[in-house]
Amino acid sequence: MNSNTFLFTSKLPNVKTTIFTTVGNLAREHKAIDLSQGFPNFGADPKLLNLVDDAIKSGHNQYAAMPGYYGLREIISQKIDRLHGRTYHPETEITVTVGATQAIYTAVTAFVRPGDEVIVIKPAYDCYEPAIELNGGTPVYYQLNKVNYSVDWEDFKTKITKKTRMVIINTPHNPSGTIFSIEDMHQLQEILRNTNIVLISDEVYEHIIFDDAEHQSASRFKDLASRSFICASFGKTFHVTGWKMGYCAAPKTLMDEFRKVHQFAVFCVDHPVQRALAKYLQNENHYLDLNEFYQQKRDYFLKMLKESRFKFKPSQGTYFQLVDYTNITQEGDEDLSKRLIVDHQLASIAISSFNVNHRDDKVLRFCFAKKKETLEKAADILCSL
């Protein structure tokens, strides 16, 4: 068929190739140390890998139940109850998903209709807005301040209209590395109380939080929990991002709608991996020890950067660190990011890509979920600038 005779209008006319792909390709081309993308360059626990192998050899290679293997949903329920004091019934209120991204997309699809507005807090991970737009919704942006990436909740309230169907939050926050406090969550709860607004709480870094702080899951707050989809990621937690394994927890009335979409989008998720995770999660230290593990990496990376001209506030959570480069150059963050790759063989992410109107805060994001020697090589380059 002659392509010139096939006419259509793109449903995502403004979406270009994601910055992660663009930066990743450039980093590979120049053989750069890659601290841009959010995945570890070290392996998973051999115990977990062996459990997957055992599940495969034991014959768990056919479809799992549509909502996920019950044994896994059951232990997820126990984990949330133990950590946050909220009980989700494993039969009706927890669904295993193809990573948190699918959980978020499914929740948006289940509830957002043409004409609905969805509040997105920027800078934001880049999967939120396309999901909203594909379902006919309109993203409404709230921009975090550039000093400490916090929310002015009185200002946030001005974004809510009669058309607001949903709010999406992310804590611990990618890319800033900040966390929502108890007070933040209480203020959000009061703003949403007595509305029909659904909340998506992206909590993929729930087990990576530092300096003895606590993760304030939306599930901890009664009214928030009643309207929330809690979306989480095993890939982030257990250094297996390529497995694309996550889960979603929500009250039954919300989860019923979620599963209507889920069953026709993916039906079910990798069965042997679910079996393995169900056993692996029985030892809570496999996820509770993660805070200390990544705090050591954060502290080591920042200790080496003290000799540099970069300015920074230690990340409160996630495995990302923002650094301010205004003592070095006033060039745009995208220009500096590209120059670091081409001239110095070090890849990072420019934060302007995730801000409203590409606001340039003169900061770069680095991922410290890397081997010690990788962080050392990266720090040597940064200290030379």
C-alpha positions in Angstrom: 0.0 0.0 0.0 1.2 3.5 -0.8 1.7 5.1 2.6 0.7 8.5 1.2 -2.9 7.2 0.8 -3.2 6.0 4.4 -4.3 9.0 6.4 -4.5 9.2 10.2 -4.1 11.6 13.1 -1.8 10.6 15.9 -3.3 10.1 19.3 0.0 11.3 20.8 1.2 14.0 18.4 3.5 15.7 20.9 5.2 12.6 22.2 8.8 12.0 21.0 11.3 9.3 21.8 11.7 9.2 25.6 14.8 11.0 27.0 15.9 7.7 28.5 16.2 6.1 25.1 17.9 9.2 23.6 20.5 9.5 26.4 21.0 5.7 26.5 21.7 5.6 22.8 24.2 8.5 23.0 25.9 6.9 26.0 26.4 3.6 24.2 27.7 5.5 21.1 30.3 7.2 23.2 31.0 4.3 25.6 30.0 6.5 28.5 29.6 5.5 32.1 25.8 5.4 32.4 24.4 7.0 35.5 21.3 8.2 33.6 18.8 5.4 33.7 17.3 4.0 36.8 18.5 0.5 37.0 21.4 -1.2 38.9 24.5 -2.5 37.1 24.9 -5.3 39.7 23.0 -8.6 39.9 20.1 -9.8 41.9 20.3 -12.0 44.9 21.2 -15.6 43.8 18.5 -16.9 46.2 15.8 -15.1 44.2 17.2 -16.3 40.9 17.3 -19.9 42.2 13.7 -19.6 43.3 12.7 -18.6 39.8 14.6 -21.6 38.4 12.9 -23.9 40.9 9.5 -22.6 39.9 10.2 -23.2 36.2 11.5 -26.7 36.9 8.5 -27.4 39.1 6.1 -26.8 36.2 4.7 -23.4 37.0 4.9 -22.3 33.3 1.3 -21.8 32.3 -1.0 -18.9 32.9 -1.3 -17.6 36.5 -4.6 -16.4 37.9 -5.7 -13.2 36.2 -5.1 -11.0 39.4 -1.9 -12.8 40.1 -0.8 -15.9 42.1 -2.8 -15.9 45.3 0.2 -16.8 47.5 2.0 -13.6 46.3 -1.1 -11.4 46.7 -1.4 -12.8 50.2 2.1 -12.0 51.3 1.8 -8.5 49.7 -1.3 -8.0 51.8 0.6 -9.0 54.9 3.5 -6.7 54.1 1.3 -3.6 53.7 -0.6 -4.4 56.9 2.7 -4.8 58.8 4.3 -1.7 57.5 1.4 0.7 57.1 -1.5 -0.7 59.2 -3.9 -1.1 56.2 -5.5 -4.4 55.3 -6.1 -5.2 51.6 -7.9 -8.4 50.9 -5.6 -10.5 48.7 -8.6 -11.9 46.7 -10.3 -8.7 45.8 -8.0 -5.8 46.5 -4.5 -6.7 45.2 -3.5 -7.3 41.6 0.0 -8.3 40.3 1.0 -6.2 37.3 3.6 -5.9 34.6 5.6 -3.4 36.6 4.2 -0.2 38.2 3.9 1.4 34.8 1.2 -1.0 33.7 -0.5 -0.5 37.0 -0.6 3.2 36.6 -1.7 3.0 32.9 -4.5 0.6 33.9 -5.8 2.8 36.7 -5.8 5.8 34.4 -7.6 3.9 31.7 -10.2 2.5 34.1 -11.3 6.0 35.4 -10.3 8.8 33.0 -12.7 9.8 30.3 -12.6 12.4 27.6 -12.8 15.9 29.2 -11.5 14.8 32.6 -8.5 16.5 34.2 -5.7 14.8 36.0 -3.3 16.7 38.2 0.4 15.7 37.6 3.1 17.0 40.0 6.1 18.1 37.9 8.9 17.2 37.5 7.3 13.8 36.8 8.3 10.4 35.4 7.3 10.5 31.8 4.7 7.7 31.7 1.9 9.7 33.4 0.9 12.2 30.7 0.7 9.8 27.7 -1.6 7.5 29.6 -3.9 10.5 30.5 -3.9 11.8 26.9 -4.5 8.4 25.3 -7.7 8.2 27.4 -8.9 11.6 26.4 -8.0 13.3 29.6 -6.1 16.6 30.1 -3.0 16.7 32.3 -3.0 19.7 34.6 0.4 20.5 35.9 1.6 21.5 39.3 5.2 22.5 39.3 7.3 21.9 42.4 9.5 24.8 43.5 13.2 24.7 42.5 14.6 25.3 46.0 13.6 22.0 47.7 11.1 20.5 45.3 8.2 20.8 47.8 4.5 21.3 47.4 2.7 24.5 48.4 -0.6 22.9 49.2 -2.6 26.1 49.1 -1.3 26.7 45.6 -2.0 23.1 44.7 -5.6 23.5 45.7 -6.1 26.1 42.9 -5.5 23.3 40.3 -8.6 21.4 41.4 -11.8 22.1 39.3 -15.1 20.4 38.7 -13.4 18.5 35.9 -10.6 17.0 38.2 -11.0 13.2 38.1 -7.6 12.1 39.4 -4.4 13.2 41.1 -1.1 11.4 40.6 1.6 11.6 43.3 5.0 10.0 43.6 6.8 9.4 46.9 9.8 8.9 47.2 10.0 11.2 44.3 11.7 10.6 41.0 13.7 12.7 39.9 14.2 14.9 42.9 14.8 12.3 45.6 12.5 14.1 48.0 9.8 12.4 50.1 6.3 13.5 51.3 6.1 14.0 55.0 3.2 13.1 57.3 2.1 16.7 57.1 2.1 16.6 53.3 -0.1 13.5 53.3 -2.5 15.0 55.8 -2.8 18.2 53.7 -3.5 16.2 50.6 -6.0 14.1 52.4 -7.9 17.2 53.5 -7.9 18.7 50.0 -9.3 15.6 48.5 -11.8 14.8 51.3 -15.5 15.2 50.2 -14.5 14.9 46.5 -14.8 12.1 44.0 -11.2 12.5 43.0 -9.2 9.2 42.5 -5.6 9.2 43.7 -2.8 7.2 42.1 0.1 6.9 44.5 3.3 5.8 42.7 5.4 4.2 45.4 7.9 2.3 43.4 10.8 3.4 45.7 8.9 2.5 48.9 11.8 0.6 50.3 14.5 3.1 49.4 14.3 5.9 52.0 17.1 7.4 54.1 18.3 8.9 57.4 15.7 7.0 59.5 12.8 8.6 57.8 9.6 6.6 57.1 7.8 6.1 53.9 4.4 7.7 54.1 2.3 5.5 51.9 -1.2 6.7 50.9 -2.4 3.5 52.4 -1.6 4.8 55.9 -4.3 7.5 55.7 -7.9 6.4 55.9 -9.5 8.8 53.5 -6.6 8.7 51.0 -6.6 4.9 51.1 -10.3 4.8 50.3 -9.7 6.6 47.0 -6.2 5.4 46.1 -4.4 3.0 43.8 -1.1 2.1 45.5 1.4 1.2 42.7 4.7 -0.5 43.5 7.6 -2.3 41.8 9.4 -5.5 42.6 11.9 -4.6 39.8 13.1 -1.5 41.7 13.2 -3.3 45.0 15.0 -6.5 44.0 17.4 -5.1 41.3 15.4 -6.9 38.5 13.9 -4.1 36.5 13.9 -6.2 33.3 11.4 -8.6 34.9 8.7 -5.9 34.8 7.0 -7.1 38.0 4.8 -4.9 40.2 1.6 -4.8 42.0 -1.4 -2.5 42.7 -3.5 -2.3 45.9 -6.8 -0.5 46.1 -10.3 -0.9 47.7 -12.5 -3.5 46.1 -14.8 -1.0 44.4 -11.8 0.6 42.6 -10.0 -2.7 42.0 -13.1 -4.2 40.3 -12.8 -1.5 37.6 -9.0 -1.9 37.4 -9.3 -5.6 36.7 -11.8 -5.0 33.9 -9.0 -3.3 32.0 -6.2 -5.5 33.3 -7.7 -8.7 32.1 -7.8 -7.5 28.5 -4.5 -5.6 28.5 -2.2 -8.4 29.9 -4.5 -10.9 31.5 -1.8 -12.2 33.8 1.8 -11.8 34.7 4.9 -14.1 34.5 3.9 -17.1 36.6 7.2 -18.6 37.8 8.5 -15.2 38.9 5.4 -14.7 41.0 5.9 -18.1 42.7 9.6 -17.1 43.4 8.6 -13.7 44.8 6.0 -15.2 47.1 8.7 -17.3 48.8 11.4 -14.6 48.7 9.1 -12.0 50.4 8.7 -14.3 53.4 12.0 -13.0 54.6 11.2 -9.3 55.3 14.9 -8.4 55.5 15.1 -8.9 51.7 13.3 -5.5 51.4 13.8 -3.9 54.8 17.6 -3.9 54.5 17.4 -2.0 51.3 17.4 1.5 53.0 20.8 0.9 54.5 22.2 -0.7 51.3 21.3 2.3 49.2 22.1 4.9 51.8 25.7 3.5 51.9 25.9 4.0 48.1 24.4 7.5 48.3 26.8 8.5 51.1 29.8 7.1 49.3 28.9 8.9 46.0 28.4 12.2 47.8 31.5 11.9 49.9 33.5 11.7 46.7 31.6 14.7 45.2 32.7 16.9 48.2 35.9 17.5 46.2 33.9 18.8 43.2 32.3 22.2 42.5 28.8 20.7 42.4 26.3 21.7 45.1 23.8 19.1 46.4 21.4 18.2 49.2 21.5 14.5 50.0 18.6 12.5 48.4 15.9 11.6 50.9 14.8 8.5 49.0 15.0 6.7 45.6 18.4 5.8 44.1 18.8 9.2 42.4 20.8 12.3 43.4 20.4 15.8 42.0 23.4 18.0 41.7 23.5 21.8 41.0 26.2 22.8 38.6 25.9 26.6 38.7 29.4 27.0 40.2 30.7 25.4 37.0 28.7 26.7 34.1 25.5 28.5 33.2 24.8 26.4 30.1 21.4 24.6 29.8 21.1 21.3 31.5 20.4 19.4 28.2 23.5 21.0 26.6 25.6 20.1 29.6 24.2 16.6 29.8 25.1 16.0 26.1 28.6 17.5 26.6 29.3 15.3 29.5 28.5 12.2 27.4 30.4 13.3 24.3 33.5 15.0 25.9 33.7 13.2 29.3 32.0 9.8 28.7 29.5 10.2 31.6 25.7 10.1 31.2 23.1 11.8 33.4 19.6 13.1 32.9 18.6 16.7 32.4 15.7 17.6 34.7 14.2 20.2 32.4 12.8 17.4 30.4 10.4 16.7 33.2 9.5 20.2 34.2 6.6 22.4 33.0 7.7 24.4 30.0 11.2 22.7 30.3 12.1 24.9 33.3 15.8 24.7 33.6 16.9 24.4 37.3 20.6 23.9 36.4 20.6 20.5 37.9 21.4 17.0 36.6 20.1 13.6 38.0 22.6 10.8 38.6 21.6 7.2 39.5 23.8 5.8 42.3 22.4 2.2 42.0 25.8 1.2 40.6 28.8 -0.8 41.6 31.4 0.9 43.8 34.0 1.1 41.0 31.4 2.7 38.6 30.6 5.4 41.2 34.3 6.0 41.7 34.9 6.5 37.9 31.9 8.8 37.7 33.0 10.9 40.7 36.5 11.3 39.2 35.0 12.8 36.1 32.7 15.1 38.0 35.5 16.3 40.3 37.6 17.2 37.2 35.1 19.7 36.0 
